[in-house]
Amino acid sequence: MNPRQLQQMAQQMQRQMAKIQEELGNEMVEGSAGSYISVTMNGHREIQSIKLAPEVVDPEDIETLQDLLVAAIQDANKKAQELAEKRMGPLTQGMKIPGMF
């Protein structure tokens, strides 16, 4: 393979990666902590919404609410990462590219 062909392949891969990155911004995942809290996050791991069940809001027990919120955010973050890896996987063929996932 000559250098020009290699450069063209690299440019094509860059275009495909940019397209996937753009699409990930529009794809949503939802993480939860039971039925009490749900967090919606896009494929860029940006939180879009948080929903709380009324019964989880207890002024006498803020620690439980905080723990549930952290668990829901971590769950959504994990799902967003898995989504990105799934979408980029065929393109990167298992390569771990710093900053991509």
C-alpha positions as CSV (number, residue, x, y, z in Angstrom):
1,M,0.0,0.0,0.0
2,N,1.5,3.3,-1.0
3,P,1.5,6.4,1.2
4,R,-1.2,8.1,-0.8
5,Q,-3.6,5.2,-0.3
6,L,-2.7,5.1,3.4
7,Q,-3.5,8.8,3.7
8,Q,-6.8,8.3,1.9
9,M,-7.8,5.5,4.2
10,A,-6.9,7.6,7.3
11,Q,-9.0,10.5,6.0
12,Q,-12.0,8.2,5.3
13,M,-11.6,6.7,8.9
14,Q,-11.6,10.3,10.3
15,R,-14.8,11.2,8.4
16,Q,-16.5,8.0,9.7
17,M,-15.4,8.7,13.2
18,A,-16.6,12.3,13.1
19,K,-20.0,11.1,11.8
20,I,-20.3,8.5,14.6
21,Q,-19.3,11.1,17.2
22,E,-22.0,13.4,15.9
23,E,-24.6,10.6,16.0
24,L,-23.6,9.7,19.5
25,G,-24.6,13.2,20.6
26,N,-28.2,12.4,19.5
27,E,-28.4,8.9,20.9
28,M,-29.7,8.5,24.5
29,V,-29.2,5.9,27.2
30,E,-30.9,5.6,30.5
31,G,-29.3,4.6,33.8
32,S,-31.3,4.0,36.9
33,A,-31.1,3.2,40.6
34,G,-34.1,0.8,40.9
35,S,-37.4,2.5,40.2
36,Y,-36.4,5.6,42.3
37,I,-34.1,7.6,40.0
38,S,-33.5,7.6,36.3
39,V,-30.8,9.5,34.5
40,T,-30.9,10.1,30.7
41,M,-27.5,10.7,29.1
42,N,-26.4,11.1,25.5
43,G,-23.6,9.2,23.8
44,H,-21.2,12.0,24.7
45,R,-21.9,11.3,28.4
46,E,-23.8,14.6,28.9
47,I,-26.7,14.3,31.3
48,Q,-30.0,15.3,29.6
49,S,-32.5,14.7,32.4
50,I,-32.9,13.3,35.9
51,K,-36.2,11.9,37.2
52,L,-36.9,11.3,40.9
53,A,-39.7,9.2,42.3
54,P,-41.5,11.4,44.9
55,E,-41.1,8.8,47.6
56,V,-37.3,9.0,47.4
57,V,-37.2,12.6,48.4
58,D,-37.0,12.5,52.2
59,P,-35.6,15.6,54.0
60,E,-34.6,13.3,56.9
61,D,-32.5,11.0,54.6
62,I,-30.5,13.0,52.2
63,E,-27.7,10.4,52.1
64,T,-29.9,7.7,50.5
65,L,-31.0,10.2,47.8
66,Q,-27.4,11.1,47.1
67,D,-26.3,7.5,47.0
68,L,-29.1,6.6,44.6
69,L,-28.3,9.6,42.4
70,V,-24.6,8.6,42.1
71,A,-25.6,5.0,41.3
72,A,-28.0,6.1,38.5
73,I,-25.4,8.5,37.0
74,Q,-22.7,5.7,37.1
75,D,-25.2,3.3,35.4
76,A,-26.0,5.8,32.7
77,N,-22.3,6.6,32.2
78,K,-21.4,2.9,31.8
79,K,-24.2,2.5,29.2
80,A,-23.1,5.6,27.3
81,Q,-19.5,4.2,27.2
82,E,-20.7,0.8,26.0
83,L,-22.8,2.5,23.3
84,A,-19.7,4.5,22.1
85,E,-17.6,1.4,22.1
86,K,-20.2,-0.6,20.2
87,R,-20.6,2.2,17.6
88,M,-16.9,2.8,17.2
89,G,-15.9,-0.9,17.5
90,P,-16.2,-1.8,13.9
91,L,-14.2,1.2,12.9
92,T,-11.4,0.9,15.4
93,Q,-11.4,-2.9,15.4
94,G,-10.7,-3.1,19.1
95,M,-7.9,-0.5,19.1
96,K,-7.9,1.6,22.3
97,I,-7.6,5.2,21.0
98,P,-6.9,7.6,23.9
99,G,-9.8,10.0,24.5
100,M,-12.3,8.1,22.4
101,F,-13.8,5.9,25.1
